[in-house]
Amino acid sequence: MIALVLLGILALVVGGCVCVVWAERGGPRWARAVAAVTLGAGELLRHFGKNRSQDQPTGDGD
C-alpha cells in the first residue's frame, strides 16, 4: 500500500516536471497552470525546508 502511494507521488512529480518543460516551450494553458502549481509547491517546500533546518539545534553544547 505504501508503495502505491509513493508511486502516485512520483507520478505527480514527474508529470509536474513535464508540464514545466512543456509550458516553457509554449504549451497549452492547462500545462502552464500545472507548471505554476508545481513551481509554487517547490517554492513552498524549499521555504519549509529552510525553516526546519534553522529550528534544528546545532549540537555545539553551548
Secondary structure, 3 states (H helix, E strand, C coil): CHHHHHHHHHHHHHHHHHHHHHHHCCCCHHHHHHHHHHHHHHHHHHHHHHHHHHHCCCCCCC
